[in-house]
Amino acid sequence: MRLLADENIPILAIELLRRNGHDVLAIAVSTPSICDDDVMLIGSSLFPVGKG
């Protein structure tokens, strides 16, 4: 499963998800301190709703 983890998600939780086979993009690692609107843009570009 592909997941987008905002900065409030603990790194240990992200690592556990990854060890269990999930594809997790961690905002805290990839683009720390970005605004919520930018998080939503990343999420909507990586996980488009209604397509698939």
Secondary structure, DSSP 8 states (H G I E B T S, - for coil): -EEEE-TTS-HHHHHHHHHTT-EEEEHHHHSTT--HHHHHHHHHHHS-TT--
